[in-house]
Amino acid sequence: MIACADPEAAASWLEARLGLRATGGGRHETMGTFNRLVWLGDSYLELIGVFDEGLAATSWVGRPTLCALERGGGLATYALASNDLVGDLTRLRASGALLEGPIPGERMRPDGRVVRWTLATPPVLGPRDPGFLIEHDATAAEWTPAERAERANEVHPAGGPVRLEALELPVRDTRSATLTQLRTLGLQVRPSLAGGGARDAAVGGQTLRLRRASPLGMTPTIRLRVEVPSPAAGRRMAANDSLELLGCRWVITPAGVPPPTG
């Protein structure tokens, strides 16, 4: 979830600068926020803004969004998908995790269809804190089998279908952050092949990486990969393109190019 003063403008920048097209979005009417979504198969980038600061200040999603906007925008928090939220909550609470939920939610799309989910969230959400758990309603909009199959092969201007490979979070103390991830979300974090003291947790087919923050900043890194290139692709990717945009560092690896390790 990337907080933006203007999600529409942010979506245009992502398409123009990185070749990532936003095709979804809507409003969280009771939470004071609205978004644009960039689909990456079943993962997605959420460009989130605020239309009512009063509502946002009292909602679980609005608070980290407002905090991020006060810093100029950027990563607000992140979500991990669950296919058994109640079971995950029971297991994690038995190990001492402090998680609020299950919390139902919904979003109205411009076409009038409603997206529904249930989630569990730690007491505090932020760009270097553990994220929240979400289970999508497969009977509501965006998560039916037909819709998932349709977006699985969505071609972005970057050169083909795009997938999220890793989210890298800069932290002040990797050992403390590792323990917090384990206690809160049950993530098993191991030394990373990236070196430099970084530590990785496997989340489905993606990686959550904790790396020691440099003295120069705390910019998160989003690593993406373009899958089989499309003959009609409108943009050629250089190997491991890197760009800072919307408070994040973006690295996009074309198909057939080994990802960078640093």
Contacts in CASP RR format, 6 or more apart in sequence:
PFRMAT RR
TARGET T0000
AUTHOR 0000-0000-0000
METHOD contacts of the structure
MODEL  1
MIACADPEAAASWLEARLGLRATGGGRHETMGTFNRLVWLGDSYLELIGV
FDEGLAATSWVGRPTLCALERGGGLATYALASNDLVGDLTRLRASGALLE
GPIPGERMRPDGRVVRWTLATPPVLGPRDPGFLIEHDATAAEWTPAERAE
RANEVHPAGGPVRLEALELPVRDTRSATLTQLRTLGLQVRPSLAGGGARD
AAVGGQTLRLRRASPLGMTPTIRLRVEVPSPAAGRRMAANDSLELLGCRW
VITPAGVPPPTG
1 46 0 8 1.000
1 48 0 8 1.000
1 61 0 8 1.000
1 64 0 8 1.000
1 65 0 8 1.000
1 75 0 8 1.000
1 76 0 8 1.000
1 77 0 8 1.000
1 78 0 8 1.000
1 79 0 8 1.000
2 10 0 8 1.000
2 45 0 8 1.000
2 46 0 8 1.000
2 47 0 8 1.000
2 48 0 8 1.000
2 68 0 8 1.000
2 73 0 8 1.000
2 74 0 8 1.000
2 75 0 8 1.000
2 76 0 8 1.000
2 246 0 8 1.000
2 247 0 8 1.000
2 248 0 8 1.000
3 48 0 8 1.000
3 49 0 8 1.000
3 64 0 8 1.000
3 65 0 8 1.000
3 66 0 8 1.000
3 68 0 8 1.000
3 69 0 8 1.000
3 72 0 8 1.000
3 73 0 8 1.000
3 74 0 8 1.000
3 75 0 8 1.000
3 76 0 8 1.000
4 10 0 8 1.000
4 47 0 8 1.000
4 48 0 8 1.000
4 49 0 8 1.000
4 73 0 8 1.000
4 74 0 8 1.000
4 246 0 8 1.000
5 49 0 8 1.000
5 69 0 8 1.000
5 72 0 8 1.000
5 73 0 8 1.000
6 49 0 8 1.000
7 34 0 8 1.000
7 35 0 8 1.000
7 36 0 8 1.000
7 47 0 8 1.000
7 48 0 8 1.000
7 49 0 8 1.000
8 36 0 8 1.000
10 36 0 8 1.000
10 47 0 8 1.000
10 246 0 8 1.000
11 22 0 8 1.000
11 36 0 8 1.000
11 38 0 8 1.000
11 47 0 8 1.000
13 245 0 8 1.000
13 246 0 8 1.000
14 20 0 8 1.000
14 21 0 8 1.000
14 22 0 8 1.000
14 38 0 8 1.000
14 45 0 8 1.000
14 47 0 8 1.000
14 245 0 8 1.000
14 246 0 8 1.000
15 21 0 8 1.000
15 22 0 8 1.000
15 157 0 8 1.000
17 243 0 8 1.000
17 245 0 8 1.000
18 158 0 8 1.000
18 241 0 8 1.000
18 243 0 8 1.000
18 245 0 8 1.000
18 250 0 8 1.000
18 252 0 8 1.000
19 156 0 8 1.000
19 157 0 8 1.000
19 158 0 8 1.000
19 159 0 8 1.000
19 235 0 8 1.000
20 38 0 8 1.000
20 45 0 8 1.000
20 156 0 8 1.000
20 157 0 8 1.000
20 158 0 8 1.000
20 162 0 8 1.000
20 224 0 8 1.000
21 38 0 8 1.000
21 156 0 8 1.000
21 157 0 8 1.000
22 36 0 8 1.000
22 37 0 8 1.000
22 38 0 8 1.000
22 47 0 8 1.000
23 37 0 8 1.000
23 38 0 8 1.000
23 39 0 8 1.000
23 154 0 8 1.000
24 36 0 8 1.000
24 37 0 8 1.000
24 39 0 8 1.000
24 109 0 8 1.000
25 34 0 8 1.000
25 35 0 8 1.000
25 36 0 8 1.000
25 37 0 8 1.000
25 107 0 8 1.000
25 109 0 8 1.000
25 110 0 8 1.000
26 34 0 8 1.000
26 35 0 8 1.000
26 36 0 8 1.000
26 107 0 8 1.000
26 108 0 8 1.000
26 109 0 8 1.000
26 110 0 8 1.000
27 33 0 8 1.000
27 34 0 8 1.000
27 51 0 8 1.000
27 107 0 8 1.000
27 108 0 8 1.000
28 34 0 8 1.000
28 35 0 8 1.000
28 59 0 8 1.000
28 61 0 8 1.000
28 105 0 8 1.000
28 106 0 8 1.000
28 107 0 8 1.000
29 108 0 8 1.000
30 55 0 8 1.000
30 59 0 8 1.000
31 55 0 8 1.000
31 56 0 8 1.000
31 59 0 8 1.000
31 60 0 8 1.000
31 61 0 8 1.000
31 62 0 8 1.000
32 50 0 8 1.000
32 51 0 8 1.000
32 52 0 8 1.000
32 53 0 8 1.000
32 54 0 8 1.000
32 55 0 8 1.000
32 56 0 8 1.000
32 59 0 8 1.000
32 62 0 8 1.000
33 48 0 8 1.000
33 49 0 8 1.000
33 50 0 8 1.000
33 51 0 8 1.000
33 56 0 8 1.000
33 59 0 8 1.000
33 61 0 8 1.000
33 62 0 8 1.000
33 65 0 8 1.000
34 48 0 8 1.000
34 49 0 8 1.000
34 50 0 8 1.000
34 51 0 8 1.000
35 46 0 8 1.000
35 47 0 8 1.000
35 48 0 8 1.000
35 49 0 8 1.000
35 107 0 8 1.000
36 46 0 8 1.000
36 47 0 8 1.000
37 44 0 8 1.000
37 45 0 8 1.000
37 46 0 8 1.000
37 47 0 8 1.000
38 44 0 8 1.000
38 45 0 8 1.000
38 47 0 8 1.000
39 151 0 8 1.000
39 154 0 8 1.000
40 162 0 8 1.000
40 163 0 8 1.000
40 164 0 8 1.000
40 224 0 8 1.000
41 148 0 8 1.000
41 151 0 8 1.000
41 152 0 8 1.000
41 154 0 8 1.000
41 161 0 8 1.000
41 163 0 8 1.000
42 81 0 8 1.000
42 148 0 8 1.000
42 151 0 8 1.000
42 152 0 8 1.000
43 163 0 8 1.000
43 164 0 8 1.000
43 206 0 8 1.000
45 164 0 8 1.000
45 222 0 8 1.000
47 246 0 8 1.000
48 61 0 8 1.000
48 65 0 8 1.000
48 76 0 8 1.000
49 65 0 8 1.000
49 69 0 8 1.000
50 56 0 8 1.000
50 62 0 8 1.000
50 65 0 8 1.000
50 66 0 8 1.000
50 69 0 8 1.000
53 66 0 8 1.000
55 62 0 8 1.000
56 62 0 8 1.000
56 63 0 8 1.000
56 65 0 8 1.000
56 66 0 8 1.000
57 63 0 8 1.000
57 66 0 8 1.000
60 100 0 8 1.000
60 103 0 8 1.000
60 121 0 8 1.000
60 125 0 8 1.000
60 132 0 8 1.000
63 125 0 8 1.000
64 76 0 8 1.000
64 77 0 8 1.000
64 125 0 8 1.000
64 126 0 8 1.000
65 76 0 8 1.000
67 76 0 8 1.000
67 126 0 8 1.000
68 74 0 8 1.000
68 75 0 8 1.000
68 76 0 8 1.000
68 126 0 8 1.000
68 127 0 8 1.000
72 247 0 8 1.000
73 246 0 8 1.000
73 247 0 8 1.000
74 127 0 8 1.000
74 220 0 8 1.000
74 246 0 8 1.000
74 247 0 8 1.000
74 248 0 8 1.000
75 126 0 8 1.000
75 127 0 8 1.000
75 220 0 8 1.000
75 247 0 8 1.000
75 248 0 8 1.000
76 125 0 8 1.000
76 126 0 8 1.000
76 127 0 8 1.000
77 125 0 8 1.000
77 126 0 8 1.000
77 127 0 8 1.000
77 129 0 8 1.000
77 131 0 8 1.000
77 132 0 8 1.000
78 131 0 8 1.000
78 167 0 8 1.000
79 119 0 8 1.000
79 131 0 8 1.000
79 132 0 8 1.000
79 133 0 8 1.000
79 134 0 8 1.000
80 131 0 8 1.000
80 132 0 8 1.000
80 133 0 8 1.000
80 134 0 8 1.000
80 185 0 8 1.000
80 203 0 8 1.000
81 133 0 8 1.000
81 134 0 8 1.000
81 135 0 8 1.000
81 136 0 8 1.000
82 88 0 8 1.000
82 120 0 8 1.000
82 133 0 8 1.000
82 134 0 8 1.000
82 135 0 8 1.000
83 135 0 8 1.000
84 135 0 8 1.000
85 102 0 8 1.000
85 118 0 8 1.000
85 119 0 8 1.000
85 120 0 8 1.000
85 133 0 8 1.000
85 134 0 8 1.000
85 135 0 8 1.000
86 102 0 8 1.000
88 120 0 8 1.000
88 133 0 8 1.000
89 99 0 8 1.000
89 101 0 8 1.000
89 102 0 8 1.000
89 120 0 8 1.000
89 133 0 8 1.000
92 99 0 8 1.000
92 184 0 8 1.000
92 185 0 8 1.000
92 186 0 8 1.000
93 99 0 8 1.000
95 183 0 8 1.000
95 186 0 8 1.000
96 183 0 8 1.000
97 122 0 8 1.000
97 183 0 8 1.000
97 184 0 8 1.000
97 185 0 8 1.000
97 186 0 8 1.000
98 122 0 8 1.000
98 123 0 8 1.000
98 184 0 8 1.000
99 120 0 8 1.000
99 121 0 8 1.000
99 122 0 8 1.000
99 133 0 8 1.000
99 184 0 8 1.000
100 120 0 8 1.000
100 121 0 8 1.000
100 122 0 8 1.000
100 123 0 8 1.000
101 119 0 8 1.000
101 120 0 8 1.000
101 121 0 8 1.000
102 118 0 8 1.000
102 119 0 8 1.000
102 120 0 8 1.000
103 118 0 8 1.000
103 119 0 8 1.000
103 120 0 8 1.000
103 121 0 8 1.000
104 116 0 8 1.000
104 117 0 8 1.000
104 118 0 8 1.000
105 116 0 8 1.000
105 117 0 8 1.000
105 118 0 8 1.000
105 119 0 8 1.000
106 114 0 8 1.000
106 115 0 8 1.000
106 116 0 8 1.000
106 117 0 8 1.000
106 140 0 8 1.000
107 114 0 8 1.000
107 115 0 8 1.000
108 114 0 8 1.000
109 115 0 8 1.000
109 141 0 8 1.000
109 142 0 8 1.000
113 140 0 8 1.000
113 141 0 8 1.000
114 140 0 8 1.000
114 141 0 8 1.000
115 136 0 8 1.000
115 137 0 8 1.000
115 140 0 8 1.000
115 141 0 8 1.000
115 142 0 8 1.000
115 143 0 8 1.000
116 136 0 8 1.000
116 137 0 8 1.000
116 140 0 8 1.000
116 141 0 8 1.000
117 134 0 8 1.000
117 135 0 8 1.000
117 136 0 8 1.000
117 137 0 8 1.000
118 134 0 8 1.000
118 135 0 8 1.000
118 137 0 8 1.000
119 132 0 8 1.000
119 133 0 8 1.000
119 134 0 8 1.000
119 135 0 8 1.000
120 132 0 8 1.000
120 133 0 8 1.000
121 131 0 8 1.000
121 132 0 8 1.000
121 133 0 8 1.000
122 129 0 8 1.000
122 130 0 8 1.000
122 131 0 8 1.000
122 132 0 8 1.000
122 184 0 8 1.000
125 131 0 8 1.000
125 132 0 8 1.000
127 169 0 8 1.000
127 218 0 8 1.000
127 220 0 8 1.000
128 169 0 8 1.000
128 170 0 8 1.000
128 171 0 8 1.000
128 177 0 8 1.000
128 218 0 8 1.000
129 180 0 8 1.000
130 180 0 8 1.000
130 181 0 8 1.000
130 184 0 8 1.000
130 185 0 8 1.000
130 187 0 8 1.000
131 184 0 8 1.000
131 185 0 8 1.000
133 185 0 8 1.000
136 142 0 8 1.000
136 143 0 8 1.000
137 143 0 8 1.000
138 144 0 8 1.000
138 145 0 8 1.000
141 147 0 8 1.000
152 161 0 8 1.000
153 161 0 8 1.000
154 161 0 8 1.000
155 161 0 8 1.000
155 230 0 8 1.000
155 232 0 8 1.000
155 233 0 8 1.000
156 162 0 8 1.000
156 226 0 8 1.000
157 233 0 8 1.000
157 234 0 8 1.000
157 235 0 8 1.000
158 224 0 8 1.000
158 226 0 8 1.000
158 233 0 8 1.000
158 235 0 8 1.000
158 237 0 8 1.000
158 252 0 8 1.000
159 226 0 8 1.000
159 229 0 8 1.000
159 230 0 8 1.000
159 233 0 8 1.000
159 234 0 8 1.000
159 235 0 8 1.000
159 236 0 8 1.000
159 237 0 8 1.000
159 254 0 8 1.000
160 226 0 8 1.000
160 227 0 8 1.000
160 228 0 8 1.000
160 229 0 8 1.000
160 230 0 8 1.000
160 233 0 8 1.000
161 226 0 8 1.000
161 227 0 8 1.000
161 228 0 8 1.000
162 224 0 8 1.000
162 225 0 8 1.000
162 226 0 8 1.000
162 227 0 8 1.000
162 252 0 8 1.000
163 224 0 8 1.000
163 225 0 8 1.000
163 227 0 8 1.000
164 206 0 8 1.000
164 222 0 8 1.000
164 223 0 8 1.000
164 224 0 8 1.000
165 206 0 8 1.000
165 207 0 8 1.000
165 223 0 8 1.000
165 224 0 8 1.000
165 225 0 8 1.000
165 253 0 8 1.000
165 259 0 8 1.000
166 206 0 8 1.000
166 207 0 8 1.000
166 208 0 8 1.000
166 209 0 8 1.000
166 221 0 8 1.000
166 222 0 8 1.000
166 223 0 8 1.000
167 206 0 8 1.000
167 207 0 8 1.000
167 208 0 8 1.000
167 209 0 8 1.000
167 220 0 8 1.000
167 221 0 8 1.000
167 222 0 8 1.000
167 223 0 8 1.000
168 198 0 8 1.000
168 209 0 8 1.000
168 210 0 8 1.000
168 211 0 8 1.000
168 220 0 8 1.000
168 221 0 8 1.000
168 222 0 8 1.000
168 223 0 8 1.000
169 177 0 8 1.000
169 208 0 8 1.000
169 209 0 8 1.000
169 210 0 8 1.000
169 211 0 8 1.000
169 220 0 8 1.000
170 211 0 8 1.000
170 212 0 8 1.000
170 213 0 8 1.000
170 214 0 8 1.000
170 217 0 8 1.000
170 218 0 8 1.000
170 219 0 8 1.000
170 220 0 8 1.000
171 177 0 8 1.000
171 210 0 8 1.000
171 211 0 8 1.000
171 212 0 8 1.000
171 213 0 8 1.000
172 212 0 8 1.000
172 213 0 8 1.000
173 212 0 8 1.000
174 197 0 8 1.000
174 198 0 8 1.000
174 199 0 8 1.000
174 210 0 8 1.000
174 211 0 8 1.000
174 212 0 8 1.000
177 199 0 8 1.000
177 210 0 8 1.000
178 189 0 8 1.000
178 199 0 8 1.000
178 210 0 8 1.000
181 187 0 8 1.000
181 189 0 8 1.000
181 201 0 8 1.000
181 208 0 8 1.000
181 210 0 8 1.000
182 188 0 8 1.000
182 189 0 8 1.000
187 201 0 8 1.000
187 203 0 8 1.000
187 208 0 8 1.000
188 201 0 8 1.000
188 202 0 8 1.000
189 199 0 8 1.000
189 200 0 8 1.000
189 201 0 8 1.000
189 210 0 8 1.000
190 199 0 8 1.000
190 200 0 8 1.000
190 201 0 8 1.000
191 197 0 8 1.000
191 198 0 8 1.000
191 199 0 8 1.000
191 200 0 8 1.000
192 198 0 8 1.000
192 199 0 8 1.000
192 200 0 8 1.000
192 209 0 8 1.000
192 211 0 8 1.000
193 200 0 8 1.000
193 261 0 8 1.000
194 200 0 8 1.000
194 209 0 8 1.000
194 211 0 8 1.000
194 261 0 8 1.000
194 262 0 8 1.000
195 261 0 8 1.000
195 262 0 8 1.000
196 211 0 8 1.000
196 212 0 8 1.000
197 211 0 8 1.000
197 212 0 8 1.000
198 209 0 8 1.000
198 210 0 8 1.000
198 211 0 8 1.000
198 212 0 8 1.000
199 209 0 8 1.000
199 210 0 8 1.000
199 211 0 8 1.000
200 207 0 8 1.000
200 208 0 8 1.000
200 209 0 8 1.000
200 210 0 8 1.000
201 207 0 8 1.000
201 208 0 8 1.000
201 209 0 8 1.000
201 210 0 8 1.000
209 221 0 8 1.000
219 244 0 8 1.000
219 247 0 8 1.000
219 248 0 8 1.000
219 249 0 8 1.000
220 247 0 8 1.000
220 248 0 8 1.000
220 249 0 8 1.000
221 248 0 8 1.000
221 249 0 8 1.000
221 250 0 8 1.000
221 251 0 8 1.000
222 248 0 8 1.000
222 249 0 8 1.000
222 250 0 8 1.000
222 251 0 8 1.000
223 251 0 8 1.000
223 252 0 8 1.000
223 253 0 8 1.000
223 259 0 8 1.000
224 250 0 8 1.000
224 251 0 8 1.000
224 252 0 8 1.000
224 253 0 8 1.000
225 252 0 8 1.000
225 253 0 8 1.000
225 254 0 8 1.000
225 255 0 8 1.000
225 259 0 8 1.000
226 237 0 8 1.000
226 252 0 8 1.000
226 253 0 8 1.000
226 254 0 8 1.000
226 255 0 8 1.000
227 255 0 8 1.000
228 255 0 8 1.000
229 254 0 8 1.000
229 255 0 8 1.000
237 252 0 8 1.000
237 253 0 8 1.000
237 254 0 8 1.000
238 254 0 8 1.000
239 253 0 8 1.000
239 254 0 8 1.000
239 257 0 8 1.000
240 251 0 8 1.000
240 252 0 8 1.000
240 253 0 8 1.000
240 257 0 8 1.000
240 259 0 8 1.000
240 260 0 8 1.000
241 250 0 8 1.000
241 251 0 8 1.000
241 252 0 8 1.000
242 249 0 8 1.000
242 250 0 8 1.000
242 251 0 8 1.000
243 249 0 8 1.000
243 250 0 8 1.000
244 250 0 8 1.000
251 259 0 8 1.000
251 260 0 8 1.000
253 259 0 8 1.000
253 260 0 8 1.000
END
